[in-house]
Amino acid sequence: MENNIISARVELNNYANRVLGVIKMKFGLRDKSEALNKFIEMYGDEFIEKEANDEYVKKVILISDNHFKKYGKRKMSLQELNKLCEE
């Protein structure tokens, strides 16, 4: 994921300003911009999923390839699936 910096002017109500102030102090951040980024980092994935980086995608492909080398396109019976889910 690229780390582009976007400059934005925001208007905060008193409560939002206080929340950002607390986050700034709690995490030892330099300013409220960093506090807003931290807040979004913590709760943003509830609304939008983060993009996978190249390293993660390569890891998933490797796991998938290894699985197909070991098992091929073997299908699992419902009994085998139930047994796995019970553990």
Secondary structure as the mmCIF struct_conf table of DSSP 4:
data_model
#
loop_
_struct_conf.conf_type_id
_struct_conf.id
_struct_conf.beg_label_comp_id
_struct_conf.beg_label_asym_id
_struct_conf.beg_label_seq_id
_struct_conf.end_label_comp_id
_struct_conf.end_label_asym_id
_struct_conf.end_label_seq_id
HELX_RH_AL_P HELX_RH_AL_P1 ASN A 14 LYS A 26
TURN_TY1_P TURN_TY1_P1 PHE A 27 GLY A 28
BEND BEND1 ARG A 30 ASP A 31
HELX_RH_AL_P HELX_RH_AL_P2 LYS A 32 TYR A 43
HELX_RH_3T_P HELX_RH_3T_P1 GLY A 44 GLU A 46
TURN_TY1_P TURN_TY1_P2 PHE A 47 PHE A 47
BEND BEND2 ILE A 48 ILE A 48
HELX_LH_PP_P HELX_LH_PP_P1 GLU A 49 ASN A 53
HELX_RH_AL_P HELX_RH_AL_P3 ASP A 54 TYR A 71
TURN_TY1_P TURN_TY1_P3 GLY A 72 LYS A 73
HELX_LH_PP_P HELX_LH_PP_P2 ARG A 74 SER A 77
HELX_RH_AL_P HELX_RH_AL_P4 LEU A 78 GLU A 86
#
